[in-house]
Amino acid sequence: MGREIGEGTLGMTTVHFDARLDDQARRERLYQGDIFVYGPTPETLAFKDFAGKMIEDAFGGLDPEMAQYGMVVEDFARLLGDLKPRFIHHPESKAHIQKILSRFGCDAAATYFEVPKLRTSTSDNYLTAGIAYAWHPHRDTWYSAPPCQINWWMPIYDILPGNCMAFHTAWWGRPIKNDSRIFNYYEWNRKYRGPALTKHINSDPRPLPKPLAPVAADDDHRIIVPPGGLILFSGAHLHSSVANATGRTRFSLDFRTVAAADLRTGTGAANLDSACTGTVLREFRSAHDLSGVPDDLVGLYEDGTESTGPGSYAAPA
């Protein structure tokens, strides 16, 4: 299974640093709540540089991390509303993910990934809704992710403990009361995605499942990696965006993967508290040839709500 270079703990969660495990062994540990942290590689740095160039071009002569202080918030939201879809759907974004997955030992023919997301966390409540939503504690499994989903998270610029991501590890392996029953992925695609996001400035009316029980303030574990570093974790981990008061906007990117073998066998993290409906699986593409997840595998995760809306989101031309 390989040798681990370093380990640490966040509460009851084991954190592996630059662990030399094959993909199957790594997935098994991720499904048990472990977190994997990797330093930059040539492939991750290339993706970070590509994203950074798109961001910097979009902001013109402004420093992207400080641009919020020189822009009306509505203009900032509109800029992100143009930038984020271009990054998400750019062919080079997919090519970078394919190279990263190869570097980290994933079998391209048996691994599927979702298009990457470009995230922004502005400082001092400048813009925390819609296109730059500040994420409360949540599990991705409350948002129709399968139990075997793995999240890959990367900062584009330097991050600080005050503008990174937090893990609430006391809730790994424990259910927490939540309202995930309000979420259906097909309805989400039909009603809540697209250009209208830029209009949510002061509030956000979308159905966004949240905990209905307190999450302790001291259950807030933060991992700092350099630009191009990676954090891998199960979509079943309770995690959130740290309330940013650093004076700098945080830019990060993330993407998600699933393994065909785990989809077929139902392998993954235990579903302790998710009551959402629908599945995100029609959004995923093969790391080999960009084909979709086969219908027979998607069918294992459908629940009869397919007529509610489209199974994948088609961005406006």
N, C-alpha and C positions, 0 to 999 in steps of 0.2 A: 504493500500500500504506500510505500515511500516514506521518506523521513521529513518531519516537520522542523523547520528552522526555528520557529518561535511560537509560543502560545501565550495567551493571557485570558482574562475573564472579564465579562460585564455581568455582574450578578451571577446567575447560574449558567450564562451562555459562554461557551468557549470561543475565543477569537484566535484564528490561525493566521500567522504572518508568513507570506511567501511559502505556503505549504506545498510540498512536492507530492501531491496526490493525483492520481488519474481522475478523469471526469466522473466516473461512476462512484468512486469512493468519496469524492468531494460532494456529489449530490446527496449521497446517503447521510453525510454529516450535516449538510444544509437542512435536510428534512428533519433532523433532530434538533434544530435551532442554532447550530454553530454558525459563525460568521467568518468569512475569509477576506483577508486584506492583502493586496498585492501592490508592490511598488510599480512605477511606470515601466513600460516596455516600449520598444520602438513602435509597435502597433498602436498602443494606447496614446502615445505622444503624438503620433500622426493624426489620430482622430481628434485629440484635444486641439491641435494646431488648426485643423480644418474648421472645427466649430468656432474657435477663436477668431479666425479670419472672417467668417461669415458675420459674427457678432460685430467686430470692429468696422467692417465695411458698412453694416447697417447703421451704426451710430455715427458714421462720418468722422469728424474730428474730435468728437467727445470721448472721454474715457468711459467705457461701458459701465465700470463699477461705480462711477461718480455721476453718470449722466442724469440720474433722477433729480439732482439738485439744479439742473439747467433746463429742465423740460416740464411743461405742463403735463400733469398725470395722464390726461386723455391722449396726448400725443405719444407719450411713452407706451401706453397700452396699444395704440394703433401700430406703432413700430414693431412691438412684439407680435401683434396679430399678423403682420406680414412675414417677419423673420422666422418665427417658430415653424409654421407649416413648410416653408422653403427648406429649412434644415431637416425636418422630419422626413420629407418625401424626396430629398435629393438622392440621386443614385449613388453618389459617393458615400453618403452616410451608411447605406446598406453594405457597400463594399468594405468600408472600414470595420463594420461589425463582423463580417465574414472573416476578415484577417485576424481580428482579436480572438474570435472563437477558435480558430485554427491554432493560434499561439497557445491557448489555454487547454488544448487537448480535447476539444469537443468534436465528435464525429459529425461532419457536415451533413452527411446523408441521413442522420438520425436526430438532428437538432433543429429546432424551429425558433425564430426570434421575431419579436415585435419591432416595428420601426422605432427608432430612438426618440426620446422626448428631450427637448431643451427646456431646462427649468430656470426660473429666476426667483430669487428671494430678496425683495427690496428692503431697505432699512427704514426703521422708525415708522412703520405702517403707511408708507407712501402709496403702495399698491399691493393689496393682499387678497384681492378677489379676482374672479374670472381668469384672464390669461396669465396672471401671476399669483394664483391662489396659494395662500400660506397654509400648508397642510397640517391639520390637527392630527392627533394620534389615530391611526387607522391600520387595518390589515388590507393588503391588496385583495385578499380572498373575500372581503366584503364588497368588492367591486367586480365580481364575476371571474376572478382569476382562478385557474385550476390549482389543486393542492401541490402540484409539482412545479409551479412557476418559481423561477429564480431571478432575482433582481440584480442587475449590474449597475453600479452607481459611480460616477467619476466627476470630480471638480475640474472646471476649465481654467480657473484662476485660483490663487491661493485662498484657502478658507481658514476660518478661525473658529474657536469653540462657540462664538456668538453668532455664527451664521451658517452652521453646518446642518446635519441631520441628526436626530436623536433616536435611539432605540429604547423601548420601554420593555426591558427583558423580563421583568417580574411577571408579565402576562404571557410569556412563552409557555405553552403546555397548560394554560389555565384559561377558561372562558371568561369573557367580560361582557356584561350586558351592553347591547348595541342596537342600532336601528337599521341594520343592513337589509332588512326585509323591504325597505323602501326602494331598493335599487334593482333595476332590470337593465341589462346591458343593451338590449335591442332598443328599448325606449330611450336610453341615454344617447345612442347613435342618432335616433330620429329627432330628438327634441333639444338636446343640450350641447351639441358640438358645433364648431364652425365659427364664422366671423362674429356672431353675436356675443361671443365671449369678451370681446374688447369693450363692450358696453357696460360690463359689470365692474364698476369702479369702487363704490362704497359698500356694496353688499353683493351676495351671491345667492340667487334663488334656486340653484340646482339641488337635486337630492344627493347629498354627500354624507354617507353613513359615518356616524360618530359613536364613540363610547357613551353609554348612558350611566356609567359609574365613574368615580374619580380615578384619575391616573396620578399616582403620587409624584410630587415635584422632585423627589430624590431618585425616582426611577427614570432617569434621563441620562442615558449614556451616549457619549459622543466620541466618534473616531475621526481623527484628522489624518488625511492623506494628502500628498502633494498633487499639483495639477498632473493629470494623467494617471494617478493612482486609482485603484479599483477597490470597491467594497462589494462583496457578493453576499446576499442573504435571501432567505426564504420569503416569498410573498406573504406568508402567514405571520411574519414578525410584526408586532405592533411598533410603528415608527411614525415620526412626524418631522416637520420643519421646525428648527429652532427659531423662536421669535427674534428677528434680526434687529439688533441695536448697535451694530458695529460701525455704521456710517458708510458701508459699502454694500452694493448689490452683489449677491452671490449668483454666479452662473455655474450650472452643472448640467450634465446629461446623464441619462440612464436608458437602459433597454432591458428587456425581459426575455428569458429563454424557457423552453420546455423540451424535454427529451421524449421522443416517440415511444420508447419502451415503457417509460413511466406513465405516459398517458394511457397506454393500452392496459396496463396492469393496475391502474389506480394508485400507483406508488406516489408518495408525497408526504407533506406535513399533515398531521391530523386536523380535520375540520371540527373545531370545538364550538364555534359560535356564529358561523356565517349562515344567513338566511336569504341572501340575494338570489336572483334568478338570471338565467341567460349565461352565456359564456363568451369570453374574449377570444376564443381560439381561432376564429376566422380572420383575425388580424395578423396571425403569425405566418412567417414565411420560412421556407427551407433555407438553411445555411449553405446548401449545395447548389440549388438552382432557382431559389426564390418562389417555388411553387407553394401553394397553400397546404395547410394540414389536411390530410385525406378525410373525406366525408365520414368514413367509418369510425375514425378516431374522434372527430368532432361530435358525432352522434352519441358517443358515450357520455357526453357532458351536456347534451341538450335536455330540456325539461318541459317541452310543450309550449313555451312562451315565444317561439320563433316568429310568430306572426305579428308580434308587438312592434317590430322594426327591423332594420337591416342588421345582418350579422357582422358587418364590417362597415367602417366609416369611409365614405368617398368624399375626399376634399373637393371643394368647388374648383372648377378649372380656372 
